[in-house]
Amino acid sequence: METARKIERVDCPNCGKRLFDKEEGAYGFTREKCRVCKSVWRVDLANNKFSLIAGKAVQRR
């Protein structure tokens, strides 16, 4: 049986709401859309670098 891995919460850099959870050692890229501010982000899982693909750089009101 494998031991539990550390799970890290990844938040939207624009509004601070939860985007997804990732496991320790995850690498690669993913695209996520925030359910609150509707921004689409390209996330580098290894380095936690965010690139804005679509949406506004500031939160909607």
Buried (B, 14 or more C-beta within 10 A) or exposed (E): EEEEEEEEEBEBBBBEEEBEEBEEEBEEEBEBBBEBBBBEBEBEBEEEEBEEEEBEEEBEE
